[in-house]
Structure formats: structure tokens, C-alpha cells
Amino acid sequence: MAPGSDTDLLAGTLDMLVLRTLTLGALHGYAVAQHLDSTSKGALRVQPGSLYPALERLLGKGLVTARWGTSPTGRQARYYTITASGRRMLAQKTAAYERVTRGIARVLRNA
């Protein structure tokens, strides 16, 4: 997510968004970034300097696994897959995010 943009507020949600994207199946990092960009209609353009550290963090926590494979373009790529622990974490993060966004919406409506 580009610095100084409207998405700065969402920086803490990157792990959740990556985990959610990986529920689609095993994806390499560039495919994760493309999915976030296209699904959000360009609102979430995740830079490699943010995405790959997030993937490594998730890997280190056991929330995703990784294996090397060949991308559709014939290049070697690391494919990430969400684990059962990752699915549980995704459910927790999603519930917390929804609680916070409902609270923010109430404040904005009643300020």
C-alpha cells in the first residue's frame, strides 16, 4: 500500500487480506498483489516491500506454508498456502476488523 495514501489506515489489515486471498488456493506473491489490486479496483496496491515481509511474517508464524513451483510465465515462484492455523487467525482478525469498522461507522454517523 502506497505511503501517504488513504490506505495507510489499513496497514494493520495486510495480514488479514493476504490470508483471505490465500483461501482461494496456493498463490505466488505477485498473484496475491494482483488479486488485492483487482478485487479492490485499485484501492489496495500492495508494494513488494510490504507484501513479501508480510508473507515471511505469516510463514514464520505458521499461518501459511510455502513451496517453490513454476508460474504460468515459466518462472520459478514461491507459492503460499494458508494453513488451518491461518484460517483460525483469519476468522479472529476478520471478526475484530468488523467490530472496529462498525464502531468507526457509528462515530462518523453520530459526530
N, CA, C and O atoms as a GROMACS GRO file, in nm:
protein
  444
    1MET      N    1   0.085  -0.116   0.000
    1MET     CA    2   0.000   0.000   0.000
    1MET      C    3   0.089   0.122   0.000
    1MET      O    4   0.183   0.132   0.079
    2ALA      N    5   0.061   0.212  -0.086
    2ALA     CA    6   0.148   0.327  -0.106
    2ALA      C    7   0.146   0.420   0.015
    2ALA      O    8   0.039   0.448   0.069
    3PRO      N    9   0.265   0.469   0.059
    3PRO     CA   10   0.269   0.561   0.171
    3PRO      C   11   0.198   0.691   0.137
    3PRO      O   12   0.200   0.737   0.023
    4GLY      N   13   0.136   0.750   0.240
    4GLY     CA   14   0.069   0.878   0.220
    4GLY      C   15  -0.065   0.865   0.150
    4GLY      O   16  -0.124   0.966   0.111
    5SER      N   17  -0.115   0.745   0.134
    5SER     CA   18  -0.242   0.727   0.066
    5SER      C   19  -0.352   0.701   0.167
    5SER      O   20  -0.327   0.690   0.287
    6ASP      N   21  -0.475   0.691   0.116
    6ASP     CA   22  -0.589   0.661   0.202
    6ASP      C   23  -0.577   0.523   0.265
    6ASP      O   24  -0.646   0.494   0.363
    7THR      N   25  -0.491   0.438   0.212
    7THR     CA   26  -0.479   0.303   0.264
    7THR      C   27  -0.384   0.293   0.383
    7THR      O   28  -0.368   0.184   0.438
    8ASP      N   29  -0.321   0.404   0.426
    8ASP     CA   30  -0.233   0.398   0.542
    8ASP      C   31  -0.306   0.344   0.664
    8ASP      O   32  -0.248   0.268   0.741
    9LEU      N   33  -0.432   0.382   0.681
    9LEU     CA   34  -0.512   0.336   0.794
    9LEU      C   35  -0.525   0.184   0.794
    9LEU      O   36  -0.539   0.123   0.899
   10LEU      N   37  -0.520   0.125   0.675
   10LEU     CA   38  -0.541  -0.018   0.662
   10LEU      C   39  -0.414  -0.101   0.674
   10LEU      O   40  -0.418  -0.223   0.656
   11ALA      N   41  -0.302  -0.038   0.703
   11ALA     CA   42  -0.175  -0.111   0.705
   11ALA      C   43  -0.180  -0.232   0.798
   11ALA      O   44  -0.122  -0.336   0.766
   12GLY      N   45  -0.247  -0.223   0.910
   12GLY     CA   46  -0.258  -0.334   1.004
   12GLY      C   47  -0.344  -0.447   0.954
   12GLY      O   48  -0.347  -0.554   1.016
   13THR      N   49  -0.414  -0.429   0.846
   13THR     CA   50  -0.502  -0.533   0.794
   13THR      C   51  -0.437  -0.615   0.684
   13THR      O   52  -0.500  -0.706   0.630
   14LEU      N   53  -0.313  -0.586   0.649
   14LEU     CA   54  -0.249  -0.656   0.538
   14LEU      C   55  -0.244  -0.806   0.560
   14LEU      O   56  -0.274  -0.883   0.469
   15ASP      N   57  -0.208  -0.850   0.680
   15ASP     CA   58  -0.202  -0.994   0.707
   15ASP      C   59  -0.339  -1.058   0.682
   15ASP      O   60  -0.348  -1.165   0.622
   16MET      N   61  -0.444  -0.993   0.729
   16MET     CA   62  -0.579  -1.044   0.711
   16MET      C   63  -0.614  -1.054   0.563
   16MET      O   64  -0.671  -1.154   0.519
   17LEU      N   65  -0.580  -0.952   0.487
   17LEU     CA   66  -0.612  -0.952   0.344
   17LEU      C   67  -0.533  -1.059   0.268
   17LEU      O   68  -0.587  -1.123   0.177
   18VAL      N   69  -0.408  -1.079   0.306
   18VAL     CA   70  -0.327  -1.183   0.243
   18VAL      C   71  -0.384  -1.321   0.277
   18VAL      O   72  -0.399  -1.405   0.189
   19LEU      N   73  -0.417  -1.343   0.404
   19LEU     CA   74  -0.475  -1.472   0.443
   19LEU      C   75  -0.605  -1.497   0.369
   19LEU      O   76  -0.629  -1.607   0.320
   20ARG      N   77  -0.689  -1.395   0.360
   20ARG     CA   78  -0.816  -1.411   0.289
   20ARG      C   79  -0.792  -1.446   0.142
   20ARG      O   80  -0.860  -1.532   0.087
   21THR      N   81  -0.697  -1.380   0.080
   21THR     CA   82  -0.665  -1.407  -0.060
   21THR      C   83  -0.617  -1.551  -0.077
   21THR      O   84  -0.650  -1.616  -0.176
   22LEU      N   85  -0.541  -1.600   0.018
   22LEU     CA   86  -0.488  -1.736   0.008
   22LEU      C   87  -0.595  -1.844   0.030
   22LEU      O   88  -0.568  -1.962   0.007
   23THR      N   89  -0.714  -1.805   0.074
   23THR     CA   90  -0.823  -1.904   0.082
   23THR      C   91  -0.867  -1.945  -0.058
   23THR      O   92  -0.940  -2.043  -0.074
   24LEU      N   93  -0.824  -1.872  -0.160
   24LEU     CA   94  -0.856  -1.906  -0.299
   24LEU      C   95  -0.772  -2.023  -0.348
   24LEU      O   96  -0.808  -2.089  -0.446
   25GLY      N   97  -0.661  -2.050  -0.279
   25GLY     CA   98  -0.570  -2.157  -0.319
   25GLY      C   99  -0.427  -2.108  -0.313
   25GLY      O  100  -0.401  -1.993  -0.275
   26ALA      N  101  -0.334  -2.195  -0.350
   26ALA     CA  102  -0.192  -2.160  -0.347
   26ALA      C  103  -0.163  -2.052  -0.451
   26ALA      O  104  -0.200  -2.065  -0.568
   27LEU      N  105  -0.098  -1.945  -0.408
   27LEU     CA  106  -0.066  -1.832  -0.497
   27LEU      C  107   0.075  -1.784  -0.470
   27LEU      O  108   0.124  -1.794  -0.358
   28HIS      N  109   0.140  -1.733  -0.574
   28HIS     CA  110   0.270  -1.668  -0.553
   28HIS      C  111   0.244  -1.523  -0.517
   28HIS      O  112   0.134  -1.471  -0.536
   29GLY      N  113   0.347  -1.457  -0.465
   29GLY     CA  114   0.331  -1.322  -0.414
   29GLY      C  115   0.273  -1.224  -0.514
   29GLY      O  116   0.185  -1.145  -0.480
   30TYR      N  117   0.322  -1.229  -0.638
   30TYR     CA  118   0.271  -1.135  -0.738
   30TYR      C  119   0.122  -1.157  -0.762
   30TYR      O  120   0.048  -1.061  -0.782
   31ALA      N  121   0.077  -1.283  -0.761
   31ALA     CA  122  -0.066  -1.313  -0.780
   31ALA      C  123  -0.148  -1.260  -0.662
   31ALA      O  124  -0.260  -1.215  -0.681
   32VAL      N  125  -0.093  -1.266  -0.542
   32VAL     CA  126  -0.162  -1.210  -0.425
   32VAL      C  127  -0.180  -1.060  -0.446
   32VAL      O  128  -0.289  -1.006  -0.426
   33ALA      N  129  -0.072  -0.992  -0.484
   33ALA     CA  130  -0.079  -0.847  -0.506
   33ALA      C  131  -0.178  -0.812  -0.617
   33ALA      O  132  -0.256  -0.718  -0.603
   34GLN      N  133  -0.177  -0.888  -0.725
   34GLN     CA  134  -0.271  -0.864  -0.835
   34GLN      C  135  -0.415  -0.882  -0.789
   34GLN      O  136  -0.502  -0.802  -0.824
   35HIS      N  137  -0.440  -0.987  -0.710
   35HIS     CA  138  -0.576  -1.012  -0.663
   35HIS      C  139  -0.625  -0.896  -0.576
   35HIS      O  140  -0.738  -0.848  -0.592
   36LEU      N  141  -0.540  -0.850  -0.483
   36LEU     CA  142  -0.580  -0.739  -0.396
   36LEU      C  143  -0.608  -0.613  -0.478
   36LEU      O  144  -0.704  -0.542  -0.452
   37ASP      N  145  -0.524  -0.587  -0.576
   37ASP     CA  146  -0.541  -0.470  -0.661
   37ASP      C  147  -0.670  -0.480  -0.742
   37ASP      O  148  -0.749  -0.385  -0.745
   38SER      N  149  -0.691  -0.593  -0.809
   38SER     CA  150  -0.808  -0.604  -0.896
   38SER      C  151  -0.938  -0.613  -0.816
   38SER      O  152  -1.038  -0.552  -0.855
   39THR      N  153  -0.938  -0.688  -0.706
   39THR     CA  154  -1.060  -0.701  -0.626
   39THR      C  155  -1.100  -0.568  -0.564
   39THR      O  156  -1.219  -0.538  -0.552
   40SER      N  157  -1.002  -0.489  -0.524
   40SER     CA  158  -1.031  -0.359  -0.462
   40SER      C  159  -1.046  -0.247  -0.565
   40SER      O  160  -1.061  -0.131  -0.529
   41LYS      N  161  -1.041  -0.283  -0.694
   41LYS     CA  162  -1.049  -0.185  -0.803
   41LYS      C  163  -0.941  -0.078  -0.789
   41LYS      O  164  -0.967   0.040  -0.810
   42GLY      N  165  -0.822  -0.122  -0.753
   42GLY     CA  166  -0.707  -0.032  -0.746
   42GLY      C  167  -0.689   0.041  -0.614
   42GLY      O  168  -0.592   0.115  -0.597
   43ALA      N  169  -0.780   0.021  -0.520
   43ALA     CA  170  -0.770   0.092  -0.392
   43ALA      C  171  -0.660   0.034  -0.303
   43ALA      O  172  -0.607   0.104  -0.216
   44LEU      N  173  -0.625  -0.093  -0.325
   44LEU     CA  174  -0.523  -0.159  -0.243
   44LEU      C  175  -0.410  -0.207  -0.331
   44LEU      O  176  -0.408  -0.323  -0.372
   45ARG      N  177  -0.317  -0.120  -0.360
   45ARG     CA  178  -0.199  -0.157  -0.438
   45ARG      C  179  -0.087  -0.184  -0.339
   45ARG      O  180  -0.024  -0.091  -0.287
   46VAL      N  181  -0.062  -0.310  -0.315
   46VAL     CA  182   0.038  -0.351  -0.216
   46VAL      C  183   0.174  -0.357  -0.283
   46VAL      O  184   0.192  -0.427  -0.383
   47GLN      N  185   0.268  -0.285  -0.228
   47GLN     CA  186   0.403  -0.280  -0.281
   47GLN      C  187   0.481  -0.404  -0.235
   47GLN      O  188   0.456  -0.456  -0.127
   48PRO      N  189   0.576  -0.451  -0.317
   48PRO     CA  190   0.656  -0.567  -0.278
   48PRO      C  191   0.725  -0.550  -0.142
   48PRO      O  192   0.740  -0.647  -0.068
   49GLY      N  193   0.765  -0.429  -0.110
   49GLY     CA  194   0.832  -0.402   0.017
   49GLY      C  195   0.741  -0.420   0.137
   49GLY      O  196   0.790  -0.428   0.250
   50SER      N  197   0.612  -0.425   0.115
   50SER     CA  198   0.515  -0.454   0.223
   50SER      C  199   0.467  -0.598   0.214
   50SER      O  200   0.452  -0.665   0.316
   51LEU      N  201   0.442  -0.645   0.093
   51LEU     CA  202   0.383  -0.777   0.075
   51LEU      C  203   0.478  -0.890   0.117
   51LEU      O  204   0.439  -0.978   0.193
   52TYR      N  205   0.600  -0.888   0.068
   52TYR     CA  206   0.690  -1.000   0.095
   52TYR      C  207   0.729  -1.011   0.242
   52TYR      O  208   0.738  -1.123   0.293
   53PRO      N  209   0.752  -0.901   0.313
   53PRO     CA  210   0.772  -0.913   0.458
   53PRO      C  211   0.648  -0.970   0.529
   53PRO      O  212   0.661  -1.045   0.625
   54ALA      N  213   0.529  -0.933   0.482
   54ALA     CA  214   0.406  -0.987   0.541
   54ALA      C  215   0.398  -1.137   0.518
   54ALA      O  216   0.363  -1.212   0.609
   55LEU      N  217   0.430  -1.182   0.397
   55LEU     CA  218   0.428  -1.325   0.368
   55LEU      C  219   0.530  -1.399   0.454
   55LEU      O  220   0.500  -1.507   0.505
   56GLU      N  221   0.649  -1.342   0.472
   56GLU     CA  222   0.750  -1.405   0.557
   56GLU      C  223   0.705  -1.409   0.703
   56GLU      O  224   0.730  -1.507   0.773
   57ARG      N  225   0.640  -1.303   0.747
   57ARG     CA  226   0.588  -1.297   0.884
   57ARG      C  227   0.483  -1.408   0.905
   57ARG      O  228   0.485  -1.479   1.005
   58LEU      N  229   0.391  -1.421   0.809
   58LEU     CA  230   0.288  -1.524   0.817
   58LEU      C  231   0.349  -1.663   0.812
   58LEU      O  232   0.304  -1.754   0.882
   59LEU      N  233   0.451  -1.680   0.732
   59LEU     CA  234   0.522  -1.808   0.722
   59LEU      C  235   0.589  -1.841   0.856
   59LEU      O  236   0.581  -1.954   0.904
   60GLY      N  237   0.654  -1.742   0.915
   60GLY     CA  238   0.721  -1.762   1.044
   60GLY      C  239   0.626  -1.797   1.157
   60GLY      O  240   0.664  -1.866   1.251
   61LYS      N  241   0.502  -1.750   1.147
   61LYS     CA  242   0.401  -1.778   1.249
   61LYS      C  243   0.327  -1.909   1.222
   61LYS      O  244   0.241  -1.949   1.300
   62GLY      N  245   0.358  -1.975   1.112
   62GLY     CA  246   0.290  -2.099   1.078
   62GLY      C  247   0.150  -2.079   1.022
   62GLY      O  248   0.071  -2.173   1.019
   63LEU      N  249   0.119  -1.959   0.978
   63LEU     CA  250  -0.014  -1.929   0.926
   63LEU      C  251  -0.024  -1.960   0.776
   63LEU      O  252  -0.134  -1.974   0.722
   64VAL      N  253   0.091  -1.970   0.711
   64VAL     CA  254   0.098  -2.011   0.571
   64VAL      C  255   0.216  -2.106   0.556
   64VAL      O  256   0.308  -2.107   0.638
   65THR      N  257   0.212  -2.185   0.450
   65THR     CA  258   0.327  -2.266   0.411
   65THR      C  259   0.371  -2.216   0.274
   65THR      O  260   0.298  -2.142   0.208
   66ALA      N  261   0.491  -2.256   0.234
   66ALA     CA  262   0.543  -2.212   0.104
   66ALA      C  263   0.615  -2.328   0.036
   66ALA      O  264   0.676  -2.412   0.101
   67ARG      N  265   0.607  -2.330  -0.096
   67ARG     CA  266   0.681  -2.426  -0.176
   67ARG      C  267   0.717  -2.358  -0.307
   67ARG      O  268   0.648  -2.267  -0.353
   68TRP      N  269   0.827  -2.403  -0.367
   68TRP     CA  270   0.869  -2.348  -0.495
   68TRP      C  271   0.796  -2.420  -0.607
   68TRP      O  272   0.775  -2.542  -0.602
   69GLY      N  273   0.757  -2.344  -0.708
   69GLY     CA  274   0.691  -2.400  -0.824
   69GLY      C  275   0.718  -2.313  -0.944
   69GLY      O  276   0.794  -2.216  -0.937
   70THR      N  277   0.656  -2.346  -1.054
   70THR     CA  278   0.672  -2.271  -1.178
   70THR      C  279   0.546  -2.190  -1.203
   70THR      O  280   0.435  -2.244  -1.201
   71SER      N  281   0.563  -2.061  -1.226
   71SER     CA  282   0.450  -1.973  -1.252
   71SER      C  283   0.398  -1.996  -1.394
   71SER      O  284   0.466  -2.062  -1.474
   72PRO      N  285   0.282  -1.943  -1.427
   72PRO     CA  286   0.229  -1.956  -1.563
   72PRO      C  287   0.322  -1.898  -1.670
   72PRO      O  288   0.313  -1.936  -1.788
   73THR      N  289   0.411  -1.807  -1.630
   73THR     CA  290   0.505  -1.749  -1.727
   73THR      C  291   0.634  -1.831  -1.738
   73THR      O  292   0.725  -1.795  -1.812
   74GLY      N  293   0.641  -1.944  -1.663
   74GLY     CA  294   0.757  -2.030  -1.670
   74GLY      C  295   0.868  -1.994  -1.573
   74GLY      O  296   0.975  -2.057  -1.577
   75ARG      N  297   0.847  -1.897  -1.488
   75ARG     CA  298   0.949  -1.856  -1.392
   75ARG      C  299   0.930  -1.932  -1.261
   75ARG      O  300   0.819  -1.974  -1.228
   76GLN      N  301   1.039  -1.948  -1.187
   76GLN     CA  302   1.030  -2.007  -1.054
   76GLN      C  303   0.965  -1.906  -0.960
   76GLN      O  304   1.000  -1.789  -0.960
   77ALA      N  305   0.870  -1.953  -0.880
   77ALA     CA  306   0.799  -1.866  -0.787
   77ALA      C  307   0.769  -1.944  -0.660
   77ALA      O  308   0.754  -2.066  -0.662
   78ARG      N  309   0.762  -1.872  -0.552
   78ARG     CA  310   0.727  -1.934  -0.424
   78ARG      C  311   0.575  -1.924  -0.408
   78ARG      O  312   0.518  -1.815  -0.411
   79TYR      N  313   0.511  -2.037  -0.392
   79TYR     CA  314   0.366  -2.044  -0.378
   79TYR      C  315   0.330  -2.059  -0.230
   79TYR      O  316   0.386  -2.143  -0.160
   80TYR      N  317   0.238  -1.977  -0.185
   80TYR     CA  318   0.195  -1.975  -0.046
   80TYR      C  319   0.056  -2.035  -0.033
   80TYR      O  320  -0.030  -2.016  -0.119
   81THR      N  321   0.037  -2.110   0.077
   81THR     CA  322  -0.091  -2.174   0.105
   81THR      C  323  -0.128  -2.147   0.250
   81THR      O  324  -0.042  -2.156   0.339
   82ILE      N  325  -0.252  -2.113   0.276
   82ILE     CA  326  -0.297  -2.089   0.413
   82ILE      C  327  -0.307  -2.222   0.487
   82ILE      O  328  -0.348  -2.323   0.430
   83THR      N  329  -0.270  -2.221   0.614
   83THR     CA  330  -0.278  -2.340   0.698
   83THR      C  331  -0.407  -2.336   0.781
   83THR      O  332  -0.480  -2.237   0.778
   84ALA      N  333  -0.434  -2.443   0.854
   84ALA     CA  334  -0.550  -2.446   0.944
   84ALA      C  335  -0.536  -2.336   1.048
   84ALA      O  336  -0.635  -2.270   1.082
   85SER      N  337  -0.415  -2.315   1.101
   85SER     CA  338  -0.392  -2.206   1.197
   85SER      C  339  -0.419  -2.071   1.132
   85SER      O  340  -0.474  -1.980   1.196
   86GLY      N  341  -0.380  -2.058   1.005
   86GLY     CA  342  -0.405  -1.935   0.932
   86GLY      C  343  -0.554  -1.908   0.915
   86GLY      O  344  -0.599  -1.794   0.924
   87ARG      N  345  -0.630  -2.013   0.890
   87ARG     CA  346  -0.776  -1.998   0.877
   87ARG      C  347  -0.838  -1.953   1.010
   87ARG      O  348  -0.929  -1.869   1.011
   88ARG      N  349  -0.790  -2.009   1.120
   88ARG     CA  350  -0.842  -1.966   1.250
   88ARG      C  351  -0.805  -1.821   1.277
   88ARG      O  352  -0.888  -1.743   1.324
   89MET      N  353  -0.680  -1.784   1.247
   89MET     CA  354  -0.637  -1.645   1.266
   89MET      C  355  -0.718  -1.551   1.177
   89MET      O  356  -0.755  -1.442   1.220
   90LEU      N  357  -0.744  -1.592   1.054
   90LEU     CA  358  -0.824  -1.510   0.963
   90LEU      C  359  -0.962  -1.485   1.022
   90LEU      O  360  -1.012  -1.372   1.017
   91ALA      N  361  -1.025  -1.587   1.077
   91ALA     CA  362  -1.158  -1.571   1.138
   91ALA      C  363  -1.152  -1.471   1.253
   91ALA      O  364  -1.240  -1.386   1.267
   92GLN      N  365  -1.048  -1.481   1.337
   92GLN     CA  366  -1.034  -1.389   1.450
   92GLN      C  367  -1.010  -1.246   1.403
   92GLN      O  368  -1.073  -1.153   1.452
   93LYS      N  369  -0.918  -1.230   1.307
   93LYS     CA  370  -0.886  -1.096   1.257
   93LYS      C  371  -1.006  -1.033   1.186
   93LYS      O  372  -1.031  -0.913   1.199
   94THR      N  373  -1.080  -1.114   1.112
   94THR     CA  374  -1.197  -1.063   1.041
   94THR      C  375  -1.303  -1.016   1.139
   94THR      O  376  -1.362  -0.909   1.120
   95ALA      N  377  -1.329  -1.095   1.243
   95ALA     CA  378  -1.428  -1.056   1.344
   95ALA      C  379  -1.387  -0.927   1.413
   95ALA      O  380  -1.470  -0.838   1.434
   96ALA      N  381  -1.260  -0.915   1.449
   96ALA     CA  382  -1.211  -0.794   1.516
   96ALA      C  383  -1.221  -0.674   1.422
   96ALA      O  384  -1.262  -0.565   1.464
   97TYR      N  385  -1.184  -0.693   1.296
   97TYR     CA  386  -1.191  -0.584   1.199
   97TYR      C  387  -1.335  -0.536   1.183
   97TYR      O  388  -1.361  -0.415   1.178
   98GLU      N  389  -1.428  -0.629   1.174
   98GLU     CA  390  -1.569  -0.592   1.158
   98GLU      C  391  -1.621  -0.516   1.279
   98GLU      O  392  -1.698  -0.421   1.263
   99ARG      N  393  -1.580  -0.556   1.401
   99ARG     CA  394  -1.620  -0.483   1.522
   99ARG      C  395  -1.567  -0.339   1.517
   99ARG      O  396  -1.640  -0.245   1.546
  100VAL      N  397  -1.441  -0.324   1.481
  100VAL     CA  398  -1.380  -0.190   1.478
  100VAL      C  399  -1.445  -0.103   1.371
  100VAL      O  400  -1.475   0.014   1.396
  101THR      N  401  -1.468  -0.158   1.252
  101THR     CA  402  -1.527  -0.076   1.146
  101THR      C  403  -1.672  -0.037   1.179
  101THR      O  404  -1.716   0.071   1.142
  102ARG      N  405  -1.745  -0.125   1.248
  102ARG     CA  406  -1.881  -0.087   1.292
  102ARG      C  407  -1.873   0.028   1.392
  102ARG      O  408  -1.953   0.121   1.386
  103GLY      N  409  -1.776   0.022   1.484
  103GLY     CA  410  -1.759   0.128   1.581
  103GLY      C  411  -1.721   0.260   1.515
  103GLY      O  412  -1.774   0.365   1.551
  104ILE      N  413  -1.631   0.255   1.419
  104ILE     CA  414  -1.591   0.376   1.345
  104ILE      C  415  -1.711   0.434   1.272
  104ILE      O  416  -1.732   0.555   1.273
  105ALA      N  417  -1.790   0.349   1.209
  105ALA     CA  418  -1.908   0.395   1.136
  105ALA      C  419  -2.006   0.464   1.230
  105ALA      O  420  -2.065   0.567   1.195
  106ARG      N  421  -2.024   0.408   1.350
  106ARG     CA  422  -2.116   0.472   1.446
  106ARG      C  423  -2.066   0.610   1.486
  106ARG      O  424  -2.144   0.705   1.495
  107VAL      N  425  -1.934   0.621   1.509
  107VAL     CA  426  -1.878   0.752   1.545
  107VAL      C  427  -1.898   0.852   1.430
  107VAL      O  428  -1.937   0.966   1.454
  108LEU      N  429  -1.871   0.810   1.308
  108LEU     CA  430  -1.884   0.900   1.193
  108LEU      C  431  -2.029   0.944   1.172
  108LEU      O  432  -2.054   1.058   1.135
  109ARG      N  433  -2.124   0.857   1.196
  109ARG     CA  434  -2.266   0.892   1.181
  109ARG      C  435  -2.313   0.986   1.291
  109ARG      O  436  -2.402   1.069   1.268
  110ASN      N  437  -2.254   0.976   1.410
  110ASN     CA  438  -2.307   1.048   1.525
  110ASN      C  439  -2.216   1.161   1.573
  110ASN      O  440  -2.240   1.216   1.680
  111ALA      N  441  -2.116   1.196   1.497
  111ALA     CA  442  -2.024   1.301   1.541
  111ALA      C  443  -2.082   1.439   1.519
  111ALA      O  444  -2.018   1.539   1.551
   0.00000   0.00000   0.00000
